[in-house]
Amino acid sequence: TGMQLEVLSEMWDVQFALADYAMNNGGQYPDEIKILGIKDENGAAYLDDTDRLIDPWNRPYRFDRPEAEGALPRVYTLGADAWASDGRSACALLDSLARNRSPGELGDGEGLAG
């Protein structure tokens, strides 16, 4: 659906903003995702549109630091019900797509659960 594609797009933006942050901070990730939207002394932020830090259910996206050097962080949302049986993402399909495919590979939402 359109909302699922928007969520994926936001998660990719957050994922790459986190990677940029780590690259500029000795491999360290922020303690809170909202730091990505704070402007530095030059007026630049890692993510200018701070609305993209918040999922459609009005909660900040979550992230896990990468397990391997050179890997990207895992960005996820708990979804509409804020509950997940594995304690992580109720949007497991979105999460796996975000980790394994680029936005251009998604086409018209093929493979996304409704």
C-alpha positions in Angstrom: 0.0 0.0 0.0 1.0 3.6 -0.3 1.5 3.9 3.5 3.8 0.9 3.6 6.0 2.4 0.8 6.1 5.7 2.7 7.2 3.9 5.9 9.9 2.1 3.9 11.1 5.3 2.5 11.2 6.9 5.9 13.1 4.0 7.4 15.7 4.2 4.6 16.1 7.9 5.2 16.6 7.3 8.9 19.0 4.3 8.2 21.3 6.4 6.0 21.1 9.4 8.3 22.2 7.1 11.2 25.1 5.8 9.0 26.2 9.3 8.2 26.1 10.3 11.9 28.2 7.2 12.8 30.7 8.0 10.1 31.2 11.5 11.4 31.3 10.4 15.1 34.0 7.8 15.2 31.5 4.9 14.5 29.3 5.8 17.4 25.5 6.0 17.0 23.3 8.5 18.8 21.6 7.5 22.0 18.3 8.8 20.7 17.0 9.0 17.1 15.8 12.6 17.5 19.4 13.8 17.5 19.4 13.3 13.8 17.1 16.3 13.4 19.1 18.7 15.5 21.0 21.3 13.5 24.7 21.8 14.1 26.5 25.1 14.3 26.4 25.3 10.5 22.6 24.9 10.4 22.8 21.3 9.0 21.1 18.3 10.4 21.5 14.6 9.4 17.8 14.6 8.6 16.2 17.9 7.8 12.6 16.7 7.8 12.2 15.7 11.4 8.7 14.3 10.6 10.5 11.4 8.9 11.8 10.4 12.4 8.2 9.6 13.5 6.3 6.6 12.2 2.7 6.9 11.0 1.5 5.9 14.5 3.2 9.0 16.0 6.1 7.1 17.6 9.8 7.5 16.9 11.3 4.9 14.6 13.6 2.6 16.5 17.0 1.3 15.6 19.5 -1.3 16.5 23.2 -0.7 15.9 24.8 -2.9 13.2 26.2 -6.2 14.4 29.0 -6.2 11.8 31.5 -3.5 10.9 30.4 -1.8 7.7 26.8 -2.9 8.0 23.9 -0.4 8.2 21.8 -0.1 11.4 18.5 -1.8 11.5 15.6 0.7 11.6 12.1 -0.5 12.4 8.7 0.4 13.7 6.4 -1.5 16.1 3.5 -0.8 13.7 0.0 0.2 14.4 -0.5 -1.8 17.6 2.9 -1.2 19.1 3.2 -4.8 19.9 5.5 -7.5 18.6 5.7 -11.1 19.5 9.4 -11.1 19.2 9.7 -7.8 21.2 10.8 -6.0 18.1 9.0 -5.2 14.9 5.3 -5.9 14.2 6.2 -4.8 10.7 8.6 -7.7 10.1 7.9 -7.7 6.3 8.7 -4.0 6.1 11.8 -4.5 8.1 13.1 -7.3 5.9 12.3 -5.3 2.8 14.1 -2.3 4.2 17.2 -4.4 4.9 17.3 -6.3 1.7 16.0 -4.2 -1.1 16.4 -0.7 -2.5 13.4 1.6 -3.0 13.7 1.1 -6.8 13.2 -2.7 -6.4 9.8 -2.4 -4.7 7.9 -1.5 -7.9 4.2 -1.0 -7.2 4.3 -2.5 -3.7 4.6 -6.1 -4.8 5.2 -8.4 -1.9 3.9 -6.0 0.7 1.3 -7.2 3.2 -1.9 -5.1 3.3 
